């Protein structure tokens, strides 16, 4: 999302993969031109990437619900107009202000790892153009998304409203501190690397909730980490995949 830049995953064997109402009046999912076919091909590419990384992620396929949404949400609506012809390439694209819209594979994987349920309330750190929030919103009840760059927060909020994503709220703030007003959250997704897991996000995660966050040093290989909070409030952490995200911005 907005804090994500040139995400990469090392797959081994010398192979390197660069990753850096539902129906509404504004048709967020309607095909435009040949975009529907392009989305289908993209879904097939994501499926192959999952197979290629199965030794890391521990599965050879993602949840059918996630893959269905990846095939419905129009990524071309979340990229600059001059890049719409590249919207369904399985790679990140620039969205301005030094930020990118991340590779669809990583969007699908991180969404799947959250194991979203229809009644969930989710927090996203790093709105960017709004694509990840849009995908997640089709699988949960409500998404609260924080973007530290004012221009991106404003444009993403306007775009999501225009496209009819009525269950997403965006605010301009430092995501390190989360969004206490709407906590606790069933799921938290973070799209920037932190040297540590931000305590405010841990405290705002509901018992039984899940957080996905890249953890590690800035501009080096980090670990995409999956955290689960038990009913007793204990945190269990699992390293899923080596990645490279840009660092958290703001005071921390």
C-alpha positions as CSV (number, residue, x, y, z in Angstrom):
1,X,0.0,0.0,0.0
2,X,1.2,3.6,0.4
3,X,4.2,2.8,2.5
4,X,5.2,-0.2,0.3
5,X,8.0,0.3,-2.2
6,X,9.6,-2.4,-4.4
7,X,8.6,-5.3,-2.2
8,X,10.6,-8.4,-2.9
9,X,10.5,-12.0,-2.0
10,X,13.4,-14.4,-2.2
11,X,12.1,-17.8,-3.4
12,X,15.3,-19.9,-3.5
13,X,16.9,-21.9,-6.2
14,X,18.2,-18.7,-7.7
15,X,14.6,-17.6,-8.5
16,X,13.7,-14.0,-7.5
17,X,10.1,-12.7,-7.6
18,X,9.5,-8.9,-7.4
19,X,6.5,-8.2,-5.3
20,X,6.6,-5.1,-4.0
21,X,-24.9,-3.4,-0.5
22,X,-22.3,-5.2,-2.4
23,X,-23.7,-4.0,-5.8
24,X,-23.8,-0.3,-6.0
25,X,-24.7,2.5,-8.4
26,X,-21.0,3.1,-9.1
27,X,-19.7,-0.1,-10.6
28,X,-16.5,-0.9,-8.9
29,X,-16.5,-4.5,-10.3
30,X,-18.0,-4.0,-13.7
31,X,-15.7,-4.8,-16.6
32,X,-14.3,-2.0,-18.7
33,X,-12.9,-2.8,-22.1
34,X,-11.0,-6.1,-21.7
35,X,-10.2,-5.5,-18.1
36,X,-12.3,-8.5,-17.0
37,X,-10.2,-10.9,-19.0
38,X,-7.0,-9.2,-17.7
39,X,-8.2,-9.7,-14.2
40,X,-8.8,-13.4,-14.8
41,X,-5.3,-13.8,-16.2
42,X,-4.0,-11.9,-13.1
43,X,-5.8,-14.3,-10.8
44,X,-4.1,-17.2,-12.6
45,X,-0.7,-15.6,-12.2
46,X,-1.4,-15.1,-8.5
47,X,-2.3,-18.7,-8.2
48,X,1.0,-19.7,-9.8
49,X,2.9,-17.4,-7.5
50,X,1.3,-19.0,-4.5
51,X,2.5,-22.4,-5.8
52,X,6.0,-21.0,-6.3
53,X,6.1,-19.8,-2.7
54,X,4.3,-22.7,-1.0
55,X,7.4,-23.8,0.9
56,X,7.3,-20.4,2.6
57,X,3.7,-19.7,3.2
58,X,2.7,-23.3,3.9
59,X,-0.1,-23.6,1.4
60,X,-0.5,-24.1,-2.3
61,X,-3.7,-22.1,-2.8
62,X,-5.4,-19.1,-1.2
63,X,-9.0,-18.9,0.1
64,X,-11.5,-19.0,-2.7
65,X,-13.2,-15.9,-1.3
66,X,-10.0,-13.9,-1.6
67,X,-9.3,-15.0,-5.1
68,X,-12.8,-14.2,-6.2
69,X,-12.5,-10.7,-4.9
70,X,-9.1,-10.3,-6.6
71,X,-10.9,-11.1,-9.8
72,X,-13.6,-8.5,-9.2
73,X,-12.0,-5.4,-7.8
74,X,-10.8,-3.2,-10.7
75,X,-7.2,-2.4,-10.0
76,X,-7.2,0.0,-13.0
77,X,-9.3,2.3,-10.9
78,X,-6.6,2.7,-8.3
79,X,-3.6,3.5,-10.6
80,X,-2.8,6.8,-12.4
81,X,-4.5,7.2,-15.7
82,X,-1.3,6.9,-17.7
83,X,-0.6,3.5,-16.1
84,X,-4.0,1.9,-16.5
85,X,-2.8,-0.2,-19.4
86,X,-0.4,-1.8,-16.9
87,X,-2.9,-2.2,-14.1
88,X,-3.2,-5.9,-14.4
89,X,0.5,-6.7,-14.5
90,X,1.5,-8.7,-11.5
91,X,3.8,-6.1,-10.1
92,X,3.8,-2.8,-8.2
93,X,3.2,0.5,-9.9
94,X,4.0,4.1,-8.8
95,X,1.1,6.2,-7.4
96,X,3.0,9.3,-6.7
97,X,4.7,10.8,-3.6
98,X,7.4,8.1,-3.9
99,X,4.8,5.4,-3.1
100,X,3.4,2.4,-5.0
101,X,0.4,0.2,-5.3
102,X,1.7,-3.2,-4.3
103,X,1.9,-6.3,-6.4
104,X,-1.5,-8.2,-6.5
105,X,0.2,-11.4,-5.3
106,X,1.2,-9.7,-2.0
107,X,-2.2,-8.0,-1.6
108,X,-3.9,-11.4,-2.0
109,X,-1.5,-13.2,0.3
110,X,-1.7,-10.7,3.1
111,X,-5.5,-10.6,2.8
112,X,-5.6,-14.4,3.0
113,X,-3.4,-14.5,6.0
114,X,-5.8,-12.3,7.9
115,X,-8.5,-15.0,7.5
116,X,-11.2,-12.3,7.2
117,X,-14.7,-13.0,8.2
118,X,-17.9,-11.1,7.1
119,X,-18.4,-9.5,10.6
120,X,-14.9,-8.4,11.1
121,X,-13.7,-4.9,11.7
122,X,-10.2,-4.3,10.2
123,X,-7.5,-1.7,10.5
124,X,-5.2,-0.9,7.6
125,X,-2.0,1.1,8.1
126,X,-1.0,2.6,4.8
127,X,-4.0,3.4,2.5
128,X,-2.0,4.4,-0.6
129,X,-4.4,4.5,-3.5
130,X,-7.0,2.5,-1.6
131,X,-6.6,-0.8,-3.5
132,X,-5.8,-3.1,-0.5
133,X,-8.6,-1.5,1.5
134,X,-11.0,-2.1,-1.4
135,X,-10.1,-5.8,-1.6
136,X,-10.4,-6.3,2.2
137,X,-13.7,-4.4,2.4
138,X,-15.4,-7.0,0.3
139,X,-14.6,-9.6,2.9
140,X,-15.3,-7.8,6.2
141,X,-17.9,-5.5,7.7
142,X,-15.7,-2.4,8.1
143,X,-12.3,-1.2,7.2
144,X,-10.6,1.8,8.9
145,X,-7.5,2.9,7.0
146,X,-4.7,5.3,8.0
147,X,-2.5,7.1,5.5
148,X,0.3,9.5,6.7
149,X,0.6,11.4,3.4
150,X,-2.2,13.9,3.3
151,X,-2.6,14.0,-0.5
152,X,-2.9,10.3,-0.7
153,X,-5.3,10.1,2.2
154,X,-7.5,12.7,0.5
155,X,-7.4,11.2,-2.9
156,X,-8.0,7.6,-1.7
157,X,-10.9,8.6,0.4
158,X,-12.6,10.4,-2.5
159,X,-11.9,7.5,-4.9
160,X,-13.3,4.9,-2.6
161,X,-16.4,6.9,-2.0
162,X,-16.8,7.6,-5.7
163,X,-16.6,3.8,-6.4
164,X,-19.2,3.0,-3.8
165,X,-17.0,1.4,-1.1
166,X,-19.2,2.6,1.7
167,X,-17.6,0.5,4.5
168,X,-14.2,2.1,4.3
169,X,-13.1,5.1,6.4
170,X,-9.8,6.8,5.7
171,X,-7.9,9.3,7.9
172,X,-4.6,11.2,7.6
173,X,-2.5,10.3,10.6
174,X,0.6,8.4,11.8
175,X,-0.4,4.7,11.7
176,X,2.0,3.7,14.4
177,X,-0.6,4.8,16.9
178,X,-3.5,3.0,15.3
179,X,-7.0,4.2,15.6
180,X,-8.1,3.9,19.3
181,X,-11.6,5.3,18.7
182,X,-12.6,2.2,16.7
183,X,-10.6,-0.4,18.5
184,X,-10.4,-3.3,19.2
185,X,-9.9,-4.7,15.7
186,X,-10.4,-8.3,14.5
187,X,-7.7,-7.8,11.9
188,X,-4.8,-5.4,11.4
189,X,-2.8,-5.2,8.2
190,X,0.4,-3.1,8.0
191,X,2.2,-2.3,4.7
192,X,5.4,-0.7,6.0
193,X,8.4,-2.3,7.8
194,X,8.9,-1.7,11.5
195,X,11.9,-2.6,13.5
196,X,9.5,-3.8,16.2
197,X,5.8,-4.4,16.5
198,X,4.1,-1.2,17.5
199,X,2.6,-1.6,21.0
200,X,-0.4,0.6,20.2
201,X,-1.4,-1.8,17.4
202,X,-1.0,-4.8,19.7
203,X,-3.2,-3.2,22.4
204,X,-5.8,-2.4,19.7
205,X,-5.9,-6.0,18.4
206,X,-8.9,-7.9,19.8
207,X,-8.3,-11.2,21.6
208,X,-8.5,-13.8,18.9
209,X,-7.5,-11.2,16.3
210,X,-4.8,-11.4,13.7
211,X,-2.2,-8.9,12.5
212,X,0.1,-9.1,9.4
213,X,3.2,-6.8,9.5
214,X,6.7,-6.8,8.0
215,X,9.2,-6.7,10.8
216,X,12.9,-5.9,10.4
217,X,15.6,-3.3,9.6
218,X,15.0,-0.5,7.2
219,X,15.9,-1.1,3.5
220,X,17.0,-4.7,4.3
221,X,15.3,-8.0,4.1
222,X,12.5,-8.2,6.7
223,X,10.1,-11.0,7.7
224,X,6.4,-10.8,6.9
225,X,5.1,-11.7,10.3
226,X,1.7,-13.1,11.3
227,X,0.6,-12.4,14.9
228,X,-2.3,-13.9,16.7
229,X,-3.6,-12.7,20.0
230,X,-5.0,-15.4,22.3
231,X,-8.1,-15.0,24.4
232,X,-5.7,-14.4,27.3
233,X,-4.0,-11.6,25.5
234,X,-0.8,-13.5,24.7
235,X,0.8,-12.8,21.3
236,X,2.0,-15.7,19.1
237,X,4.2,-14.7,16.2
238,X,5.0,-16.6,13.0
239,X,7.4,-15.6,10.3
240,X,5.8,-16.2,6.9
241,X,8.0,-14.8,4.1
242,X,11.2,-12.8,3.6
243,X,10.2,-9.4,2.2
244,X,11.5,-5.9,1.6
245,X,9.3,-3.0,2.5
246,X,10.2,0.7,2.9
247,X,10.3,1.6,6.6
248,X,7.5,3.1,8.7
249,X,7.4,6.8,8.4
250,X,6.4,9.3,11.1
251,X,7.9,9.7,14.5
252,X,8.8,6.0,14.8
